[in-house]
Amino acid sequence: MTTDGHPPAIATPIAIERFENIPSTSDLAKKRAEDGAPSWTAIVASSQSAGRGQHQRHWVSPPGNLYCSVILRPETSPAESAELSFVSALAASDVLSELLPESDVRLKWPNDVLISGKKIAGLLLEAGPAEPNGLVPWIVIGLGLNISSYPEDIEYPVTSIHAERKGSYPSPATLLSEYLDALSLRLAEWREAGFSAIRTAWLIRAYGLGDTATVHHADGDIRGIFIDIDENGGFILEMEEGKRRTITGGAIYFDSGPGSGDQTHTSIGR
């Protein structure tokens, strides 16, 4: 830990709690965070009985895949903390790009990782309510990564490392170590260069950039071309007559690929 309380870029001290089966790694991580667990505490399970994604959707969690949640204490505002959704998704894509160099690794706004249009990983960012000083006391970053299997009865295309890679594939423990290293490096980049650097790297791997998308929004469906994300990570659509709209929540479906029921902007402090 550095003198200002922020994690170093590499060789970060990590306390890992491992379980065979628990309801949810993120739920336990939030409890640990509320009880004062330090930054870089990780909760890992071989399987989950009540794993979840966005909007409390059930995340199928059989043995053989990676299910982990990491506690961070970044000492940032809620708005800044929300940027970590993109940081953590980038870190997961870094690991998969290294492992599957011939595959098309993409990031679907704001926190899914796809291989050739099929979902292989999802992230869930949750945080404690802002304190009187306006800063978030802790953040939990949950990751579900399909390694040996993926759910078959699901509304959008999914895949796993086993399905994409010929021959042997890494264990959950190996991938956990690689993910934590990648997350540490991306966090250091975020701290040193700001969200603009993360935004640039994210856009290079963005899924659906330039494609027509429909957003199922509380105000009704919004349709346009996905052209960018803004300086806060908002999803920018260009609509008729060149009008632009920034979306911060809603389910996104692309004409050129799979829809996703899990695609919503990360909520902080709820």
Secondary structure by P-SEA (a helix, b strand, c coil): ccccccccccccbbbbbbbcccccaaaaaaaaaaacccccbbbbbcccccccccccccccccccbbbbbbbbbccccaaaaaaaaaaaaaaaaaaaaaaccccbbbbcccbbbbccccccbbbbbbbccccccccccbbbbbbbbbcccccccccbbbbccccccccccccaaaaaaaaaaaaaaaaaaaaaccaaaaaaaaaaacccccbbbbbbccccbbbbbbccccccbbbbbbcccbbbbbbcccbbbbccbbbbcccccccccc
